[in-house]
Amino acid sequence: MSGRLAGRVALVTGSSRGIGAAIARRLAADGARVIVHARAQRDRAEALAAEIGGAVVMGDLAAGETASAVVRQAHAVHGALDILVLNAGGGSSGPIESLAVATIDAVIALNLRATMLATAEFARLTSSPHGRVVFISSGMATHPAQGVSAGAAAKAGAEAFIRSAAQELGPRGITCNSVAPGCTRTEMIAGQSWPDAVPPWTALRRLGEPGDIADIVAFLASDDARWVTGVTIPANGGLITTAANILARAG
């Protein structure tokens, strides 16, 4: 096996489709032995694993301590784990006036608590001299938008956790970083009209593609990024988000 990740083992959560699947394919192309994770779509996860020569673990990361168990299962596949990509996430918030305890708990459990539990278990289990944790965040963590308050809070909290983890795990050579995609062309937005309005507000005048995000994750997972830790990389094609910039573009 050749490539800059040859011999390394990676777990990519939420990787049966979309950005997660693109990340799994890219890491495998770079030589990693990839473990695909899904909550419910076992057939899609197994098809991807067969394509890239990987393995599959299943589990609802929002349920109890399942995130820890999934990392343990992934570690057991090859008796090692070098790279943890925390891609699974989502959940809708809705208007603040409509927020209910169940909604808040579900969004935080998947996006924040699972990130904390999985990273902690990875730190306990890995003995890799090339340890890597990459959290897939979102632009909503730093840029305000309507109807996403719970998700924004959860993603921002997870980014803060990853920054702290970078400080704690750095002496072991483990780097911890986040990637914050902008609007990316996936099944989640297929058939909707609003993404068509996004390209003019990006410097590169297009939507992101899953491969754009996967390439950044592959860099962070490699030794090329050995001196990068505790940061969030905005992968949004130069999306304009401030009122001043919007007015400047309009003028």
C-alpha positions in Angstrom: 0.0 0.0 0.0 1.4 3.4 -1.0 0.4 7.0 -0.3 1.0 9.5 2.4 -1.4 7.7 4.8 -0.1 4.2 4.1 -0.4 1.9 7.0 -2.6 4.2 9.0 -6.2 3.4 10.2 -9.0 6.0 10.0 -12.5 6.1 11.3 -14.8 8.5 9.5 -18.2 8.9 11.2 -21.3 9.6 9.2 -19.5 8.3 6.0 -22.2 6.4 4.1 -22.9 9.4 1.9 -22.1 13.0 1.1 -19.0 14.7 2.6 -18.3 11.7 4.8 -18.2 9.3 1.9 -15.9 11.7 -0.1 -13.6 11.9 2.9 -13.5 8.1 3.3 -12.7 7.7 -0.4 -9.9 10.3 -0.3 -8.2 8.9 2.8 -8.3 5.4 1.3 -6.8 6.8 -1.9 -4.0 8.1 0.2 -3.4 4.7 1.6 -5.3 4.6 4.8 -7.3 1.6 6.0 -10.7 3.3 6.4 -13.6 2.3 8.7 -16.9 3.5 7.5 -19.6 4.5 10.0 -23.3 4.9 9.6 -26.3 5.2 11.9 -28.9 3.3 9.8 -27.9 2.9 6.2 -25.9 -0.3 6.5 -26.3 -1.2 2.8 -24.7 2.1 1.7 -22.0 1.8 4.3 -21.1 -1.7 3.2 -21.1 -0.8 -0.5 -18.6 2.0 0.2 -16.5 -0.2 2.4 -16.4 -2.8 -0.4 -15.4 -0.1 -2.9 -12.4 1.2 -0.8 -11.5 -2.1 0.9 -12.6 -0.9 4.3 -14.7 -2.1 7.2 -18.0 -0.9 8.7 -19.2 0.0 12.2 -22.7 1.0 13.0 -24.3 3.1 15.8 -26.4 6.1 16.6 -23.9 8.6 18.0 -26.6 10.6 19.7 -27.6 7.7 21.9 -25.9 7.5 25.3 -22.3 6.4 25.1 -22.6 5.0 21.6 -19.9 7.4 20.3 -17.3 5.8 22.6 -18.4 2.3 21.7 -18.1 3.1 17.9 -14.5 4.3 18.4 -13.7 1.1 20.4 -15.2 -1.1 17.7 -13.2 0.8 15.0 -10.0 0.4 17.0 -10.7 -3.4 17.4 -10.9 -3.9 13.6 -7.1 -3.5 13.1 -6.0 -3.1 16.7 -5.1 0.5 16.0 -6.5 3.9 15.2 -4.5 6.8 13.9 -7.1 9.2 12.4 -10.6 10.2 13.8 -12.8 12.2 11.4 -15.9 13.5 13.2 -18.2 14.1 10.3 -21.6 12.9 11.6 -23.8 15.8 12.5 -27.0 17.6 11.7 -30.3 18.2 13.2 -32.7 21.2 12.7 -33.3 23.9 15.2 -36.2 26.0 13.9 -37.2 29.4 15.4 -36.0 30.1 18.9 -39.6 30.5 20.1 -40.2 26.9 19.1 -37.2 25.3 20.7 -38.0 22.4 23.0 -35.9 20.4 25.4 -36.0 17.3 23.1 -34.8 19.3 20.1 -32.0 20.9 22.1 -30.9 17.6 23.6 -30.9 15.8 20.2 -28.8 18.5 18.4 -26.3 18.8 21.2 -26.0 15.0 21.7 -25.1 14.4 18.1 -23.0 17.5 17.3 -21.3 18.2 20.7 -21.5 15.3 23.1 -20.7 12.7 20.6 -17.6 14.7 19.5 -16.4 14.9 23.1 -17.0 11.2 23.8 -15.4 10.0 20.6 -12.4 12.2 21.0 -11.9 11.1 24.6 -12.1 7.4 23.6 -9.7 8.0 20.7 -7.2 9.6 23.1 -7.5 6.7 25.5 -7.0 4.0 22.8 -4.6 5.4 20.3 -0.8 4.9 20.5 -0.2 6.4 17.1 2.7 8.8 16.7 0.6 10.4 14.0 -2.6 10.9 15.9 -5.1 13.1 14.1 -8.6 14.4 15.1 -10.6 16.3 12.5 -14.0 17.7 13.4 -16.3 18.7 10.5 -18.0 21.9 11.8 -20.1 24.4 9.9 -20.1 28.0 8.9 -23.1 28.5 11.3 -20.7 28.1 14.2 -19.3 31.6 13.6 -21.7 33.3 11.2 -25.2 34.0 12.4 -28.3 32.8 10.6 -31.9 32.3 11.3 -33.4 29.1 12.4 -30.1 27.3 13.3 -29.5 28.5 16.9 -29.2 25.1 18.5 -27.0 23.7 15.7 -24.8 26.8 15.8 -24.4 26.5 19.5 -23.5 22.8 19.3 -21.0 23.3 16.5 -19.4 26.3 18.2 -19.1 24.3 21.4 -17.5 21.4 19.6 -15.0 23.7 17.9 -14.1 25.1 21.4 -13.7 21.5 22.7 -11.4 20.6 19.8 -9.2 23.6 20.5 -8.8 22.6 24.1 -8.2 19.0 23.1 -5.4 20.2 20.8 -3.7 21.7 23.9 -4.1 18.6 26.0 -3.1 16.1 23.4 -0.4 18.0 21.7 2.4 16.7 23.9 1.6 13.2 22.5 1.9 14.5 18.9 -1.9 14.3 18.4 -3.2 17.2 16.4 -6.9 18.3 16.6 -8.5 20.6 14.1 -11.8 21.6 12.6 -13.0 22.2 9.1 -16.0 24.4 8.6 -17.6 23.8 5.2 -19.8 26.4 3.5 -22.7 25.4 1.3 -21.7 22.1 -0.2 -23.5 20.1 -3.0 -24.8 17.0 -1.3 -28.0 15.0 -1.1 -29.2 17.2 1.7 -29.7 20.2 -0.6 -30.5 18.3 -3.8 -33.7 19.6 -5.4 -33.8 22.8 -3.3 -33.7 26.2 -5.0 -31.9 28.3 -2.4 -28.3 26.9 -3.1 -28.5 28.6 -6.5 -28.3 32.0 -4.8 -25.0 31.1 -3.0 -22.3 31.1 -5.8 -22.5 34.9 -6.4 -21.6 35.5 -2.8 -18.5 33.4 -2.9 -15.1 34.5 -4.2 -14.9 31.4 -6.4 -18.5 31.8 -7.7 -19.6 28.2 -7.1 -20.9 25.8 -4.5 -18.5 23.6 -2.7 -18.2 19.9 -3.7 -17.7 17.1 -1.2 -14.2 16.5 -2.7 -13.2 20.1 -1.8 -13.8 19.3 1.8 -12.2 15.8 1.6 -9.0 17.2 0.2 -8.6 19.6 3.2 -9.3 16.7 5.6 -6.7 14.5 3.9 -4.1 17.3 4.3 -4.9 17.7 8.0 -4.7 13.9 8.5 -1.3 13.7 6.9 2.2 14.5 8.2 2.1 17.6 5.9 -0.1 19.2 8.5 2.1 18.1 11.5 2.5 21.8 12.6 -1.2 22.7 12.4 -3.4 22.2 15.4 -6.1 23.9 17.4 -7.5 25.8 14.4 -10.7 25.9 12.3 -10.2 26.0 8.5 -13.2 27.8 6.8 -13.8 25.8 3.6 -16.4 28.0 2.0 -14.9 29.3 -1.3 -14.5 32.8 0.2 -18.1 33.2 1.2 -19.0 36.8 2.0 -20.7 36.9 5.4 -20.4 40.4 6.8 -22.7 43.3 6.1 -19.8 45.5 5.1 -18.5 43.0 2.5 -22.0 42.5 1.1 -22.5 46.3 0.7 -19.0 46.5 -0.9 -19.9 43.8 -3.4 -23.3 45.4 -4.1 -21.6 48.8 -4.7 
